[in-house]
Amino acid sequence: MALADDEETLEISASSDSALVSDEVSDELIARAWASATIDELLALVDIGLPEWLLDEVAQYLQRGSARRAKPIQITLLRNRVIERFFGPVLAQAQSAPILEVTLVTPWVTPWAGTHSSLERLLEMIRRRRIPVTLITRPPTLEMHRVAVEQFRAIPSAEVILLSDLHAKYYVCEMPPVPFAMLGSANATQGSLSNYELGVMVRGSGSAETFVRNLQSLTNELRVIGTRTKKRGA
């Protein structure tokens, strides 16, 4: 795997699995296929329109399951333009596999625009594909922070939660076959692209997936102690 100069990868488990998206297959059916835990569950989807190409790809993934679980956790240390190294892959991989949910936990968020991602492109993808998205941030006091929060509030599939003493910063993308996450020092802001930030990207099955699920559990805790100012569907 070729790496940029500003990345260091530890114990990488490479995977080339990706779903080919057909205009004739719904995102829901693709998501259900990749969520199948057994071949029997997968075969049950054939009767409701699961195409042969997707059946074969997911079946091969399930058959390799035990070997994949034995591989080491994938961890990538990010040293520069940290938020781009998360949202760039989110935008790119959305072209080949359904994204089930995106979570942003960031004390500050502002419109940003980088080489591989921008807040505008992220929100447009979320709006167009009706992807559930959660933003947990501090109550905005600066104008650009308020602008970004209002942009999230304008999306029907978004929920916005405000938490005054929030300091944690992490981002999760839930998508098949496994979710991935990034946590570190970077807020989702334009300024973070020029700051010296550090981040850790985690992806993989087994212990890596457990780690990402633990972050999602933390998100549920923050939902309880924060103030929801926008709920999904509103």
N, C-alpha and C positions, 0 to 999 in steps of 0.2 A: 504493500500500500504506500503510495507516495504521499508525503506529508509536507505542509508548508513549513518554512523555517521557524515560525513562531509557535509550533505545536510540538509537544512531546507525548508520545503514546506509550502507555504501559500495558503489557500483557494483552495485546489486541486479539480479539476473536473476530475475524473478518467474516462477513456474510454478504452474499450477493443476491439474497432473496428479494424479489420485488414483484408486485402484482401488476399485470398489464391491465389497464383500464379500458373497458369497452363501453361505447356510448349506449349499448343495449343492456348493460348490466347495472343495476342500481347500486349506489354506494352502500345501502343497507345490506343488500345481499352479499356484496364483497366483504363487508365487515363481519357478517355472520359466518361466512366461510372461514375467514382467518381466525375467528374466535372459537372454532371447533376444536374440541380437546381430543376427539377420537375420529377414526375413519368412519365409524357408523354415524356419528353426528354429521359429518361432512356429506356422506351419501344421502342422508335424509333431505338435503337441500337440492338434490338433483330434480326432484319432483316439482319444485317451485322455480325452476329455471336456471340452476347453476350450470354454467357452460363447461364444456369438457376441458378447455385450456386452464380454467381456474381450478377445477377439480384435481387435475393432474399436478398443478403447482403446489396447492395446499397439501395434497396427499404426500408429495415428496418431502415437504417441510415436516409433516408429522412423523414420517418414517425416520427422518434424521434427528428427531427430537432428543433421544437419549444421548446421541453424540454431541449435539449442541449444548446440552446441559452440562456436559463434562468439560467444556471449553472454559477458559478463564474469562472473568469479567472484562468488559471493554471500557477503559478509562482513557480519556484524552485531556491532557492539561493544555488549557488555552491561555495565551499570554498577550494577545493583542486583538482589538476589535471583537471583544468577547461576545456581545449580543448578536453580532452578525454570524458567528460560528454556530449559533443555535437557530436563529430565525432563517438564515440562508438555507440550511437543509430542510427546515419545515416547509418553506415555499417550494423548494425543488422536489421534494418527495411527494408533495401533494399532487403532483402531476401523474404519479404512478400507483398510488395507494390511498385509500380513504383515511382522512384524519378524523378521529372520533371526538377529540376534545383538546383544547389548548388552555394552559394555565399560566398566568403571569403573576408572580408575587414579587413586587418591586416597590420600595418606598416612594420612588419618583418615576414617572413616565412622561415623556414628551414626544412629539413627532420627531422621528429620526429618518435619515436617508443615508444608506451606505451603498457599497458596490453590489452586494448580493441580497440586500433586504431593505425594507423601509416599513414604517408603521402604516403608511398608506396602502402598500401592497398587501401587508398582512391582513388589515381590516377588510380590504376588498375581497380577498380570498375567503375570509370567514363569512362575510355577508353573502357572497355568491353561492358558497357551498353550504350555508346555514350550519356552520360548525359551532357547537357549544364552546364558549370561551368564558373563562373566569379571570377577572382582574381584581387583585387585592393590592391596595396601595394606601398611602397616607391621605388624609383630607387635603385637597390641593389649596395652596396659598399663593403659588406663582402662576402667572397667566398661561404659560405653555403647558404646565401641569394640568390646569383646568381644561385647556383645549383638548388635550389627549383623553382625559377622562370623559369629556362630553362626546368625543368620537366613539368611544366604547359604548356609552349609554345609548347612542343612536342605532346600535345593532340589536335586532330583536333576539338573537341567540346569546347575547352577552349577559353576564351578571357582574355587578360592580360592588365590591365590599371595601369599606374604608376602615382603617385601623391606625389610630394616632401614633402609637409607639412601635409601629412596624420597622424592623431593621433587616429582617431576612430577605434574601434575594435568590429566587430560583424560578425555573421555567420548565414546564413539562409538556411534552407532546405525546398524546395517547393515539397510537396508530398500530395496526397489525404489521408484522407478527409480534413485535415487542415495542413497548413505549421507550422513549428516551428523555433525558432530563439534563439540565445544566444548572449548576449553582456556583456562586462565587461572589465577587465584590461588585459586579456591574449592575447598575440600574438600567432600565430600558429607556435610555435618553440619548440625544445626539451627543452630549458631552462625553458619554462613556466611550464613544468611538475614538476619541483622541486622548482619553485618560490612560494611564498604565493600570490595567485591570487584570485580574486573574479569574479563571473559571475552570470548572471540571465538568466535562461531558461524560455521562454514564449511559451505556446502552448495552443490551444483551439479555439473555435468558438467565434463569437460575437466580443467583445472588444479585445480579445486576437488576433484574426485574423486581426483585423484592425491595431493593433500595429505592427504586422509583416509586413503588407502591407505598413505601413509608412516607415519601414526600407528599403523595396524594392524601395520605391520612392526616398529615400536618395541615394540608389545605382545608380539610374538613374541620379541624380544630379552630383554624383562623376564621372560618365562616361563622362559628358559634360566638367567638368573642368580638368579632368585628360588627360593623353596621352595614347591612345590605341596603344600598341606595338605588339599586336597579336589579330586578330579577328577570330571568329569562322569559321571553314571550311578552314582556311588557313594552 
